[in-house]
Amino acid sequence: MTRHVLWAGSIALSLTLLSACATTSHCTLPQPEWKSAEAALLEADFAWNRAAAGNDLDALIAFWTEDAVIGFQDGPPPIVGRDAIRDFLVANRDDPAFSISWTPHQAWVSGDGSTGTTFGIGTIHRTAENGRVMSSTDPYVCVWRYEDGAWRCALDLRSPNFD
């Protein structure tokens, strides 16, 4: 799991540096608004997790941008676009053991409030080819865009390890 923590941590660090504008004079959001935006982004990630626990696929899909990408370390190729993500989720929901949940730990927002990043730990349960239920608890990083008055995930990076 150390490799996975390093992978997700390095991505989070990179994205944090990109959003470091929040502490410089190049920012367009005043500091109180920036902190409020971080809290709103963190709440959006928690709300997304609640949507994942429900049976409303449309509510879950609404958290991704139209051009979103889900990437897996050492896993299947990236899933690109909201329609492909929907197909992926429908296929996974056919597995009675499939579930996904996560807990966001930190949120960062760019100085202009247009993008953000969350980092946390997620758990995926699924049925393996041998019929055994497998679980993986690993870090994730999501890059978000603020569009149409809501935070939406544009890049969802996960590193499940079912070994």
N, C-alpha and C positions, 0 to 999 in steps of 0.2 A: 504494500500500500504506500510505502514511502515514495516510490516513483510517481504514483498518482498525485500525492500531495505536492510534490515538487512541480509536476506539470501544471496543476491547477494554480498553485501558488505563484508560479512564474507568470502565468497569464494574468492573474489578479494584480500582481505587482506592475506589470506593463500597463494595464488599463488604469491602475491608480495613478501612475506617472502621467498618463495622458490627461487625466482629469485633475491634475495638480493645480491647474489654473485657479481652482477655488480658493487658493491662498495667495494669489498674486494679483497685481493691479490690472491684469488683462481680462479679468472676469467682468461679465455683464450682470450677474446676479449678486445683489448685496449678500453679505454673510448670513443674516437671518433667513433669507429666502432660500439660500443654498442648503442650509441645514434642514429646512422644511421640505425641500425637494428630495433630499436623501431619505427623510422619514417616509415621504409619500412613495418613493421607489421601493423601499423595504416593505411597506404595506402592500404594494402591488404584487411583490413576489410571494408574500404570505397569502394574499387573495388567490393568486394563481395556484398555489398548492391546495387551497380549499376547493377550487374548481376541479383540480385533478382527482380529488377524492370523490367527487360527485359523478353522476351519470350523464351530465349535460355536455356532450362533446363540443357543441357550438360555443358554449361558455369557455371551455378550455382552449379551443382553437383561437378565440378572439384575443388571447394574450400574445400571440405571435404576429409579427409584421407579415405583409404579403410576401416579402422576399426573404423571410427568415431561413436560417440554416441551423440544423442540429448536427453537431460534430461529436464523434466518439473517438477517444484515444484507443488505438488497437482494436477497433471494432468495425462495423459496417461502414461503407462510404457515407459521406455527408448526405443528409436529407435536405433538399433545397426547395423552398416555397411552401406556402401554407397548404396548398392542395396535397402535395406529397407528404407533408406532416400529418394531415388528416388521414390519408391512406395508411401511413405507418401506425397511427394510433388505433385505427379501426382493426387492423390486422393483429395488433398486440392485445386489444380488448377481447379478441376471440379466445385468448388464453385465459382460462378461469383463474389461474394463479397470478396473472399479471396485475401489478399495482406499482405505483410510483408515488413517492412522497419526499419532501425535502424540508429543510429548515434553513432559511437564509440567516447568515451571521453578520453580514456587513454590506452596506451599499455606499457607492460613491457616485456623485453626479458631476458632470462637466460644468465648467464655470458659466456657460451660457444656458445651462439647464436643458439642453436638447438631447443629451445622451447620458447614460449611466451604466453602472456595472453592479451586479450583486454576486456574492460568493457565499457558498454554504455547503451543507452535507446532505446528500440525497440517498434514498434507498430504493432499489428496484427489485421486485420479485417477478420471476417468470419461470415457465416450465422449460427445461432443457430438452434436447432431442431424445435423451434416454428416459424422459418422463418424470425425472426428479425435479422438484421445485428448487430453484436456485435463488439466492439473494446476494445483493452487492450493495454495500454502503460506502460511498466514495464522495469526493468533493465535486462541485460543479461551479461553473462561472457562466453568467449570462450577461450579455451586452444588450442594453435596452435603448430604444428611441422613444422620445416623447412626441407623439403624433395624435392629432385630433383629440387633444385633451386627455390622453391616457398614456400610460407607460406600456410599451409592447416590446417583447423580446425579439431582437434581430439575430442574435447569435447565441445558441445554447450549447455550451461545451460540457460534455460529461465524460467521466472516465470509469465506467463500470468495470469491475473485475470479478468475473464469476468463477475464477479458478478455485 
